[in-house]
Amino acid sequence: MTGGPNRIANRVARRILAHHSKSFAFAGRLLPAWCRDDAAALYAWCRRCDDAVDGPRDMAMRAAAVAKLRVELARIYGAGVESDSVLAGFQEIVRRHAIPRRWAEDLVDGMAMDVGTVRYRTFDQLLLYCYRAAGTVGLMMAHIMGVRDPLALRRAADLGIAMQLTNICRDVAEDGARDRIYLPADVLEGCRRLRDPGGEVGRAVAELLRRADDFYASADAALPALPLRCAIGIRAARLIYADIGRVIARRHFDVRAGRAVVSRGRKTWLALRALFGSLWALGADFVRGRRVELGRSL
């Protein structure tokens, strides 16, 4: 992205990222320069979609906002050139990286799931939402970084799902004020039968965080598929986001305790863990490769 309009789109995207997500902005600094602006452009478009349904209180206005997102997406994948900085930035990376349209459409479908009153009967229904709202972001980020292997892409989607589950656990009270209850009825019912004195909601949050850990673990297996600098940045984002769950657990899963945040000092420590973890994984892969080569030569 080297032209004048693209430089403007870059600045706008970086400003949106820095304002809305301290965790992603922190981890994004660890990405290589060729990837950093593209990641910010993707985030800016995703934030535009999210704000479209989070801003309006009226259901009809939210539905109209989603319809507008679909029109914008058709233009982004069309032959024209967008003038809006956020749309232009996303259009540029869509074309340069050949990001499949179905992933972007799935994300907008996820936004549509937030238009009305939100209630989920089963965990599987919640997983569909998490895939659409955030698993798609993992897929698009992986594509930007050059990943094409189907299994690695699936694990990239798992990282997005894990982060969305963490988001849901962090924002239970805030979402409830919007009449959005993401905690699935089957998980709540299971916790109710346990008769935990801490309350079914706290137990449900603990259970969703446990399931998020499974998705984080799945995503870890795909990190070696990324270029080293990308792996460091993504591993840092993964560790920082998962650490939100640690903060929630320290508060005994009390959803009324305020927004859980990870301190800057803790983020720095986790970034160092990401660096050394990625280098360790690279060394382990090298040793395994050498062993395979030696085995073949014997």
Secondary structure, 3 states (H helix, E strand, C coil): CCCHHHHHHHHHHHHHHHHHCHHHHHHHCCCCHHHHHHHHHHHHHHHHHHHHHHCCCCHHHHHHHHHHHHHHHHHHCCCCCCCCHHHHHHHHHHHHHCCCHHHHHHHHHHHHCCCCCEECCCHHHHHHHHHHHHHHHHHHHHHHCCCCCHHHHHHHHHHHHHHHHHHHHHCHHHHHHCCEECCCHHHHHHHHHCCCCCCHHHHHHHHHHHHHHHHHHHHHCCHHHCCHHHHHHHHHHHHHHHHHHHHHHHCCCCCCCCCCCCCHHHHHHHHHHHHHHHHHHHHHHHHHHHHHHHHHHC
